[in-house]
Each structure stands twice: as C-alpha cells, then as structure tokens.
C-alpha cells in the first residue's frame, strides 16, 4: 500500500496522543478523552490565532483593533457605535477599548464625538481611511481563512461548523445583533 493511503488510515501520533498515552499509563482509572478533544481544540486555536494575527499586522493592526474596525464596518453606514456597543460586539474588554480607540483615533481610522441623541454619550465612527484599511484587511483575512480551511476536506469543514455551532450554543447565549 502507498504511504499516502497508510497516512489516511493510521495518522501519525500528535502531541495529544503522547500526552494521552502517558496519562492512561499513569491514571488508567480516568477517561482522558476530553483532554484529547479540548487539548487539540486549544492547540488548533493557538495556531489559528497566530495565522490570523500575521494578516492583521500586515495592515498595521492588532487583533483587538481589527475587531473594533470590523465591528464598525459591518454595521453599515454611518459606521458608528457607542464605546459600550463596541465592547458588547467585540472580543475587546471595556478596559482595553479606550486604549484601542485612542490608538485608532491617533492613526486616523476612527473619530470620537458627542452623540447627537445624548450629550452625555460618545459615538465612535469609522473614518474614510479606517474604512479603506478594514476593507483591505478584511479581504486579506478572508483569503487567509480560506487558506486555513482548505487544509480540511469540505465535508469535514461542514461537520466542524455544525459541531462548533452546537457546542457554542451550549456555552453562550447568542447576541441579538452582529
């Protein structure tokens, strides 16, 4: 049988196989399969984060800054939200939001102003330059994510998406808006 056929039926052990074997030897009383799944998911997530961050950096952005700009862009015209809305719709904490907004404003990618509806509130708006930057970064981001998913069989991508959606629903309430 050619090596490629063998590799499909008997994949070579990965780091979690080795860790699992060691734990099964030391603690045969425990089911270590959860560690096999969660550990692989965690390691894949770390690798994916590194791959994604590389693209953001090519556009002069951090992961959090990309997230803020993408949130403003996908809301549609006039591409603005309150800082509180940005915290609710991004992976950025409230403590980190001010720092990111300061940097994005200094770079000319967003502006901050008093809300027309409430003089006590602030609004963050995407500038034209910010829109250009996020459009270019998001295009490259989608190309990169396609490249990463292309390592899998399309049927596996469909199954993985279904499984992760189900799991995520069990772990968190979906937001009302994107």
Secondary structure, DSSP 8 states (H G I E B T S, - for coil): --HHHHHHHS----HHHHHHHHHHHH-TTS--HHHHHHHHHHHHHHHHHHHHHHHHHHTT--HHHHHHHHHHHHT-TT-EE-HHHHHHTSS--HHHHHHHHHHHHHTTSEEEEE-SS-TT-EEEEE-HHHHHHHHHHHHHHHHHHHHHHTTS-HHHHHHHHHHHHHHHHHHS---S--
